């Protein structure tokens, strides 16, 4: 894979990782559980990527966090805020629309190349 391709893939990934993370926060999740949920769906994410993303989403008031100190190891749990739920729904609809349009374009390209 060329350096340019890798750079473009990284750029594309930044956008969909936000949507992927938001999709998993309808119920409270801590960082490691979130990594596991995403990885079980085929989306690999490093903790060094996840935690800055969660902090940004919290700063944007899309998620809220609380500490659970009842277990032997304190954990910070993240969940969608009411505003985050609204934004997530909007992003999800836009994703569906855009992927449908892109799939049509890419299928058209494949049809064109086969002739």
N, CA, C and O atoms as a DFTB+ gen file, in Angstrom:
460 C
 N C O
     1  1       0.846      -1.174       0.000
     2  2       0.000       0.000       0.000
     3  2       0.897       1.244       0.000
     4  3       1.885       1.315       0.731
     5  1       0.542       2.188      -0.807
     6  2       1.362       3.390      -0.903
     7  2       1.164       4.272       0.332
     8  3       0.176       4.145       1.055
     9  1       2.106       5.144       0.545
    10  2       2.031       6.076       1.672
    11  2       0.797       6.966       1.543
    12  3       0.128       7.252       2.537
    13  1       0.496       7.402       0.325
    14  2      -0.676       8.251       0.109
    15  2      -1.959       7.484       0.431
    16  3      -2.850       8.012       1.096
    17  1      -2.049       6.244      -0.040
    18  2      -3.237       5.432       0.262
    19  2      -3.419       5.283       1.760
    20  3      -4.528       5.425       2.275
    21  1      -2.332       4.998       2.457
    22  2      -2.403       4.830       3.907
    23  2      -2.860       6.120       4.585
    24  3      -3.650       6.076       5.528
    25  1      -2.376       7.248       4.121
    26  2      -2.764       8.538       4.678
    27  2      -4.258       8.807       4.446
    28  3      -4.950       9.295       5.339
    29  1      -4.741       8.490       3.261
    30  2      -6.158       8.706       2.951
    31  2      -7.051       7.765       3.756
    32  3      -8.140       8.156       4.176
    33  1      -6.605       6.544       3.971
    34  2      -7.363       5.592       4.788
    35  2      -7.439       6.094       6.227
    36  3      -8.493       6.010       6.859
    37  1      -6.334       6.612       6.745
    38  2      -6.316       7.157       8.102
    39  2      -7.297       8.315       8.223
    40  3      -8.029       8.417       9.208
    41  1      -7.309       9.174       7.232
    42  2      -8.230      10.314       7.222
    43  2      -9.684       9.846       7.201
    44  3     -10.526      10.390       7.916
    45  1      -9.976       8.844       6.385
    46  2     -11.326       8.309       6.287
    47  2     -11.745       7.657       7.618
    48  3     -12.883       7.803       8.063
    49  1     -10.812       6.945       8.231
    50  2     -11.064       6.266       9.500
    51  2     -11.425       7.229      10.627
    52  3     -12.274       6.921      11.463
    53  1     -10.785       8.382      10.648
    54  2     -11.080       9.375      11.688
    55  2     -12.563       9.714      11.721
    56  3     -13.158       9.858      12.789
    57  1     -13.138       9.837      10.557
    58  2     -14.557      10.182      10.483
    59  2     -15.468       9.080      10.963
    60  3     -16.396       9.339      11.729
    61  1     -15.229       7.860      10.534
    62  2     -16.164       6.815      10.925
    63  2     -15.930       6.292      12.332
    64  3     -16.835       5.688      12.909
    65  1     -14.750       6.499      12.907
    66  2     -14.535       6.075      14.290
    67  2     -15.432       6.831      15.260
    68  3     -15.911       6.257      16.237
    69  1     -15.660       8.106      14.998
    70  2     -16.559       8.889      15.851
    71  2     -17.949       8.274      15.836
    72  3     -18.560       8.090      16.889
    73  1     -18.447       7.958      14.660
    74  2     -19.770       7.347      14.540
    75  2     -19.795       5.974      15.207
    76  3     -20.770       5.630      15.875
    77  1     -18.745       5.196      15.033
    78  2     -18.677       3.866      15.644
    79  2     -18.713       3.960      17.165
    80  3     -19.431       3.202      17.817
    81  1     -17.948       4.880      17.727
    82  2     -17.917       5.050      19.184
    83  2     -19.287       5.515      19.691
    84  3     -19.812       4.959      20.656
    85  1     -19.852       6.504      19.060
    86  2     -21.173       6.989      19.475
    87  2     -22.211       5.872      19.429
    88  3     -23.096       5.810      20.283
    89  1     -22.106       4.996      18.443
    90  2     -23.085       3.915      18.288
    91  2     -23.074       2.940      19.457
    92  3     -24.053       2.227      19.676
    93  1     -21.989       2.899      20.202
    94  2     -21.858       1.945      21.301
    95  2     -22.128       2.551      22.669
    96  3     -21.989       1.870      23.685
    97  1     -22.509       3.814      22.707
    98  2     -22.665       4.495      23.993
    99  2     -24.111       4.766      24.386
   100  3     -24.378       5.698      25.145
   101  1     -25.045       3.967      23.884
   102  2     -26.423       4.114      24.342
   103  2     -26.552       3.598      25.774
   104  3     -27.452       3.997      26.514
   105  1     -25.639       2.706      26.150
   106  2     -25.539       2.276      27.552
   107  2     -24.120       2.583      28.013
   108  3     -23.201       2.599      27.195
   109  1     -23.924       2.824      29.298
   110  2     -22.601       3.213      29.799
   111  2     -21.527       2.170      29.496
   112  3     -21.735       0.972      29.683
   113  1     -20.382       2.647      29.027
   114  2     -19.238       1.801      28.702
   115  2     -17.981       2.459      29.241
   116  3     -17.854       3.683      29.218
   117  1     -17.061       1.654      29.723
   118  2     -15.746       2.186      30.063
   119  2     -14.817       1.878      28.904
   120  3     -15.158       1.083      28.027
   121  1     -13.657       2.496      28.892
   122  2     -12.770       2.431      27.738
   123  2     -12.483       1.044      27.216
   124  3     -12.652       0.779      26.026
   125  1     -12.046       0.146      28.101
   126  2     -11.669      -1.188      27.647
   127  2     -12.873      -1.962      27.102
   128  3     -12.748      -2.683      26.112
   129  1     -14.038      -1.817      27.744
   130  2     -15.229      -2.510      27.241
   131  2     -15.616      -1.970      25.865
   132  3     -16.099      -2.713      25.009
   133  1     -15.402      -0.697      25.667
   134  2     -15.691      -0.075      24.376
   135  2     -14.752      -0.609      23.290
   136  3     -15.188      -0.914      22.180
   137  1     -13.463      -0.718      23.617
   138  2     -12.490      -1.294      22.681
   139  2     -12.923      -2.708      22.298
   140  3     -12.900      -3.066      21.120
   141  1     -13.313      -3.506      23.281
   142  2     -13.725      -4.888      23.018
   143  2     -14.974      -4.942      22.139
   144  3     -15.045      -5.749      21.212
   145  1     -15.946      -4.097      22.423
   146  2     -17.180      -4.081      21.622
   147  2     -16.887      -3.707      20.177
   148  3     -17.411      -4.322      19.247
   149  1     -16.051      -2.701      19.997
   150  2     -15.716      -2.278      18.638
   151  2     -14.934      -3.368      17.916
   152  3     -15.212      -3.667      16.754
   153  1     -13.956      -3.962      18.599
   154  2     -13.152      -5.008      17.972
   155  2     -13.988      -6.233      17.623
   156  3     -13.730      -6.883      16.610
   157  1     -14.983      -6.558      18.442
   158  2     -15.840      -7.711      18.131
   159  2     -16.677      -7.453      16.881
   160  3     -17.179      -8.391      16.262
   161  1     -16.825      -6.190      16.511
   162  2     -17.535      -5.821      15.279
   163  2     -16.582      -5.601      14.112
   164  3     -17.005      -5.213      13.023
   165  1     -15.294      -5.849      14.341
   166  2     -14.315      -5.712      13.269
   167  2     -13.651      -4.352      13.180
   168  3     -12.904      -4.092      12.237
   169  1     -13.908      -3.485      14.138
   170  2     -13.321      -2.145      14.121
   171  2     -12.229      -2.074      15.185
   172  3     -12.508      -2.003      16.382
   173  1     -11.002      -2.095      14.731
   174  2      -9.862      -2.009      15.649
   175  2      -9.617      -0.554      16.011
   176  3      -9.624       0.327      15.151
   177  1      -9.401      -0.321      17.293
   178  2      -9.102       1.031      17.760
   179  2      -8.138       0.931      18.935
   180  3      -8.367       0.174      19.877
   181  1      -7.076       1.691      18.868
   182  2      -6.103       1.719      19.960
   183  2      -6.630       2.603      21.079
   184  3      -7.385       3.546      20.846
   185  1      -6.216       2.278      22.301
   186  2      -6.613       3.122      23.429
   187  2      -6.053       4.531      23.269
   188  3      -6.652       5.500      23.735
   189  1      -4.908       4.639      22.611
   190  2      -4.305       5.957      22.389
   191  2      -5.123       6.800      21.410
   192  3      -4.947       8.016      21.339
   193  1      -6.005       6.166      20.667
   194  2      -6.937       6.870      19.790
   195  2      -8.263       7.083      20.494
   196  3      -8.876       8.144      20.374
   197  1      -8.705       6.071      21.229
   198  2     -10.017       6.109      21.857
   199  2     -10.145       7.184      22.932
   200  3     -11.098       7.963      22.910
   201  1      -9.209       7.241      23.866
   202  2      -9.369       8.165      24.988
   203  2      -9.364       9.638      24.575
   204  3     -10.175      10.406      25.093
   205  1      -8.487      10.061      23.668
   206  2      -8.601      11.454      23.198
   207  2      -9.937      11.720      22.486
   208  3     -10.500      12.809      22.598
   209  1     -10.436      10.715      21.753
   210  2     -11.727      10.858      21.088
   211  2     -12.842      11.004      22.117
   212  3     -13.715      11.860      21.967
   213  1     -12.821      10.178      23.159
   214  2     -13.835      10.295      24.214
   215  2     -13.776      11.648      24.911
   216  3     -14.813      12.235      25.220
   217  1     -12.576      12.142      25.157
   218  2     -12.445      13.465      25.787
   219  2     -13.013      14.564      24.883
   220  3     -13.675      15.489      25.354
   221  1     -12.747      14.450      23.591
   222  2     -13.284      15.432      22.642
   223  2     -14.805      15.369      22.608
   224  3     -15.468      16.406      22.613
   225  1     -15.362      14.164      22.574
   226  2     -16.817      14.009      22.546
   227  2     -17.451      14.551      23.825
   228  3     -18.553      15.100      23.797
   229  1     -16.748      14.394      24.943
   230  2     -17.250      14.932      26.204
   231  2     -17.204      16.461      26.191
   232  3     -18.131      17.123      26.657
   233  1     -16.129      17.004      25.658
   234  2     -16.002      18.465      25.558
   235  2     -17.087      19.042      24.649
   236  3     -17.566      20.153      24.873
   237  1     -17.469      18.282      23.625
   238  2     -18.520      18.705      22.699
   239  2     -19.920      18.435      23.258
   240  3     -20.916      18.680      22.577
   241  1     -19.997      17.942      24.472
   242  2     -21.223      17.590      25.199
   243  2     -22.051      16.495      24.515
   244  3     -23.265      16.418      24.703
   245  1     -21.391      15.664      23.732
   246  2     -22.078      14.543      23.103
   247  2     -22.138      13.338      24.035
   248  3     -23.045      12.512      23.930
   249  1     -21.179      13.239      24.941
   250  2     -21.182      12.169      25.940
   251  2     -20.944      12.771      27.319
   252  3     -20.372      13.851      27.460
   253  1     -21.397      12.044      28.319
   254  2     -21.110      12.411      29.698
   255  2     -20.357      11.248      30.320
   256  3     -20.393      10.124      29.820
   257  1     -19.686      11.535      31.398
   258  2     -18.930      10.467      32.053
   259  2     -19.152      10.502      33.555
   260  3     -19.428      11.549      34.141
   261  1     -19.024       9.342      34.153
   262  2     -19.104       9.213      35.609
   263  2     -18.093       8.162      36.043
   264  3     -17.789       7.225      35.304
   265  1     -17.590       8.334      37.237
   266  2     -16.653       7.365      37.807
   267  2     -17.427       6.349      38.619
   268  3     -18.305       6.710      39.404
   269  1     -17.106       5.084      38.433
   270  2     -17.644       4.018      39.269
   271  2     -16.509       3.551      40.161
   272  3     -15.535       2.963      39.690
   273  1     -16.641       3.816      41.444
   274  2     -15.586       3.448      42.386
   275  2     -16.002       2.284      43.279
   276  3     -15.327       1.986      44.265
   277  1     -17.114       1.621      42.937
   278  2     -17.587       0.509      43.763
   279  2     -16.783      -0.770      43.515
   280  3     -16.749      -1.657      44.368
   281  1     -16.144      -0.863      42.366
   282  2     -15.331      -2.042      42.066
   283  2     -13.925      -1.839      42.622
   284  3     -13.574      -0.750      43.077
   285  1     -13.127      -2.907      42.577
   286  2     -11.766      -2.814      43.119
   287  2     -10.919      -1.798      42.342
   288  3      -9.995      -1.192      42.882
   289  1     -11.259      -1.632      41.070
   290  2     -10.534      -0.682      40.233
   291  2     -11.519       0.379      39.724
   292  3     -12.461       0.039      39.008
   293  1     -11.324       1.637      40.072
   294  2     -12.243       2.678      39.582
   295  2     -12.230       2.753      38.054
   296  3     -11.183       2.650      37.416
   297  1     -13.419       2.935      37.491
   298  2     -13.537       3.038      36.034
   299  2     -14.402       4.231      35.673
   300  3     -15.390       4.543      36.338
   301  1     -13.998       4.882      34.602
   302  2     -14.773       6.013      34.097
   303  2     -15.693       5.478      33.003
   304  3     -15.238       4.902      32.014
   305  1     -16.984       5.678      33.199
   306  2     -17.986       5.219      32.242
   307  2     -18.481       6.391      31.405
   308  3     -18.683       7.497      31.906
   309  1     -18.668       6.120      30.122
   310  2     -19.136       7.130      29.170
   311  2     -20.490       6.691      28.620
   312  3     -20.730       5.502      28.407
   313  1     -21.361       7.652      28.395
   314  2     -22.675       7.376      27.820
   315  2     -23.107       8.597      27.012
   316  3     -22.690       9.720      27.294
   317  1     -23.948       8.363      26.007
   318  2     -24.461       9.473      25.205
   319  2     -25.286      10.421      26.068
   320  3     -26.075       9.984      26.906
   321  1     -25.101      11.698      25.860
   322  2     -25.981      12.690      26.471
   323  2     -27.247      12.765      25.607
   324  3     -27.307      12.166      24.533
   325  1     -28.240      13.495      26.076
   326  2     -29.453      13.685      25.272
   327  2     -29.094      14.355      23.943
   328  3     -29.594      13.974      22.885
   329  1     -28.228      15.347      24.019
   330  2     -27.752      16.023      22.816
   331  2     -26.973      15.040      21.931
   332  3     -27.109      15.060      20.708
   333  1     -26.171      14.197      22.545
   334  2     -25.402      13.195      21.809
   335  2     -26.296      12.208      21.079
   336  3     -25.984      11.794      19.962
   337  1     -27.409      11.827      21.703
   338  2     -28.360      10.922      21.047
   339  2     -28.916      11.563      19.786
   340  3     -29.040      10.916      18.746
   341  1     -29.251      12.852      19.895
   342  2     -29.799      13.593      18.743
   343  2     -28.762      13.676      17.626
   344  3     -29.072      13.409      16.465
   345  1     -27.544      14.044      17.974
   346  2     -26.490      14.177      16.972
   347  2     -26.159      12.807      16.363
   348  3     -25.945      12.699      15.156
   349  1     -26.118      11.773      17.194
   350  2     -25.843      10.434      16.689
   351  2     -26.883      10.026      15.640
   352  3     -26.523       9.496      14.589
   353  1     -28.164      10.266      15.917
   354  2     -29.217       9.923      14.948
   355  2     -29.008      10.664      13.629
   356  3     -29.184      10.090      12.555
   357  1     -28.631      11.943      13.716
   358  2     -28.389      12.734      12.506
   359  2     -27.189      12.183      11.729
   360  3     -27.235      12.051      10.506
   361  1     -26.120      11.867      12.458
   362  2     -24.929      11.320      11.803
   363  2     -25.208       9.965      11.168
   364  3     -24.731       9.670      10.073
   365  1     -25.984       9.149      11.867
   366  2     -26.321       7.818      11.347
   367  2     -27.108       7.925      10.046
   368  3     -26.837       7.198       9.090
   369  1     -28.083       8.832      10.011
   370  2     -28.865       9.022       8.780
   371  2     -27.988       9.531       7.640
   372  3     -28.120       9.085       6.500
   373  1     -27.099      10.460       7.954
   374  2     -26.189      10.979       6.926
   375  2     -25.268       9.868       6.425
   376  3     -24.999       9.773       5.228
   377  1     -24.783       9.022       7.349
   378  2     -23.923       7.901       6.971
   379  2     -24.663       6.960       6.005
   380  3     -24.114       6.558       4.979
   381  1     -25.892       6.622       6.340
   382  2     -26.674       5.721       5.486
   383  2     -26.859       6.320       4.091
   384  3     -26.706       5.634       3.080
   385  1     -27.188       7.597       4.059
   386  2     -27.401       8.286       2.779
   387  2     -26.108       8.316       1.967
   388  3     -26.106       7.985       0.781
   389  1     -25.025       8.708       2.601
   390  2     -23.747       8.837       1.906
   391  2     -23.225       7.482       1.433
   392  3     -22.739       7.367       0.307
   393  1     -23.319       6.458       2.277
   394  2     -22.824       5.147       1.852
   395  2     -23.661       4.589       0.703
   396  3     -23.132       3.918      -0.183
   397  1     -24.940       4.859       0.718
   398  2     -25.797       4.422      -0.386
   399  2     -25.376       5.109      -1.687
   400  3     -25.262       4.470      -2.733
   401  1     -25.150       6.416      -1.603
   402  2     -24.723       7.169      -2.791
   403  2     -23.357       6.695      -3.280
   404  3     -23.149       6.524      -4.481
   405  1     -22.430       6.483      -2.354
   406  2     -21.100       6.001      -2.739
   407  2     -21.161       4.596      -3.327
   408  3     -20.480       4.298      -4.307
   409  1     -21.980       3.733      -2.725
   410  2     -22.128       2.384      -3.275
   411  2     -22.649       2.436      -4.703
   412  3     -22.194       1.679      -5.560
   413  1     -23.607       3.331      -4.963
   414  2     -24.113       3.493      -6.328
   415  2     -23.006       3.950      -7.272
   416  3     -22.871       3.427      -8.378
   417  1     -22.216       4.927      -6.832
   418  2     -21.112       5.411      -7.663
   419  2     -20.090       4.308      -7.928
   420  3     -19.661       4.108      -9.064
   421  1     -19.706       3.596      -6.873
   422  2     -18.694       2.555      -7.011
   423  2     -19.204       1.387      -7.845
   424  3     -18.446       0.803      -8.619
   425  1     -20.477       1.041      -7.698
   426  2     -21.052      -0.018      -8.524
   427  2     -21.095       0.426      -9.975
   428  3     -20.821      -0.355     -10.886
   429  1     -21.445       1.702     -10.182
   430  2     -21.445       2.236     -11.539
   431  2     -20.061       2.181     -12.153
   432  3     -19.922       1.892     -13.342
   433  1     -19.035       2.454     -11.362
   434  2     -17.648       2.378     -11.827
   435  2     -17.299       0.943     -12.208
   436  3     -16.650       0.716     -13.229
   437  1     -17.721      -0.022     -11.401
   438  2     -17.453      -1.434     -11.715
   439  2     -18.175      -1.848     -12.990
   440  3     -17.616      -2.561     -13.824
   441  1     -19.423      -1.397     -13.140
   442  2     -20.184      -1.711     -14.361
   443  2     -19.508      -1.101     -15.580
   444  3     -19.432      -1.730     -16.635
   445  1     -19.015       0.130     -15.430
   446  2     -18.341       0.825     -16.531
   447  2     -17.071       0.094     -16.919
   448  3     -16.787      -0.070     -18.106
   449  1     -16.292      -0.354     -15.919
   450  2     -15.018      -1.038     -16.187
   451  2     -15.223      -2.397     -16.835
   452  3     -14.344      -2.868     -17.557
   453  1     -16.358      -3.037     -16.598
   454  2     -16.582      -4.368     -17.155
   455  2     -17.012      -4.325     -18.620
   456  3     -17.071      -5.364     -19.278
   457  1     -17.312      -3.143     -19.132
   458  2     -17.736      -3.043     -20.546
   459  2     -16.597      -2.684     -21.453
   460  3     -16.786      -2.562     -22.663
